[in-house]
């Protein structure tokens, strides 16, 4: 399976989510080959305005993509970044001075009223506004000065998969564009993503460990932390398993007390500084006898109860989140199927959530 998974019966639960997960190598390739020049053009125009600070606004899965952008822009460009609290403007009517601030709104649909209102208020307050969205004709794109299409194509499954990885790669190219770089390192991603998605049977065996889990803890550090949060969200919205995501540093500041040998812990271990910073956390988890699953390089997987080895050799740490999330999307899917539920139709959810 390169860009396709085995054909599913039209009545098979999760058919839509499975198909959209399988599209990800092709989506990544499309962004690299067709989208990158337009992203660099937008980045160059924004760089010319010399923003002094970046504010990021998003909800749900897009919020985790925005958190990735925060790490990326602070580490790679030295730009201070913050995740905005939209209610300060939409509910409380605050109007801070945003002169010389870049206000980036990340949204799959570009249709949530609070995102649109926040971006509009930011522009009125003097910010340079950018919409990163899968719908270039959305209300959000219309109110922003700049917009970037993530080129993921229509996404019908309620759990967002391809729009998440497309957002990460788009934000990576945007950051590289601000640095006047081409982002050539991303060219290896479609092939590696296809290889990971080919290992669906391996993930299915891992999912059997967690079919009856009543709670899960997911942790990472650095660039891997947004992956932990996104994996937790995917598990909760598809299988309804309470999944708690923590930075490894925060896990040691109290929540470690709830870890035992019953509730599974998933650790995303980046191959780089984030993984190095996570090692003391892994030692503490093993010391508590945790049922530990590791997603990361082979050397870390071998010391865990279970794991998934990522092909990270030669992949810069800032690009690894695009690969890290793939086996965890598959895990959420397989755990949900094993529990007799349909990941295409999570209860109480809509594709476009209209918060205000």
Protein Blocks (a to p, Z undefined) as FASTA:
>chain_A
ZZbccdddfklghklmmmmmmmmmmmmmmmmmmmmmmmmmmmmmmmmnopabdcdddehj
llmmmmmmmmmmmmmnopacddddfklmmmnopacdfehiacddddfklpafklmmmmmm
mmmnopacddddfbfkbfklmmpmbdcdehlopafbfbacklmmmmmmmmmmmmmmmnop
ghlmmmmmmmmmmmmmmmmmmmmmmmmmmmmpcbdcdddehjllmmmmmmmmmmmmmnop
acddddfklmmnojmmmpcckbccdddddedjklmmmmmmmmmmmmnopacddeddfklm
mmpmbdcdddfehpafklmmmmmmmmmmmmmmmmmmmnopafklcghiafbdcdZZ
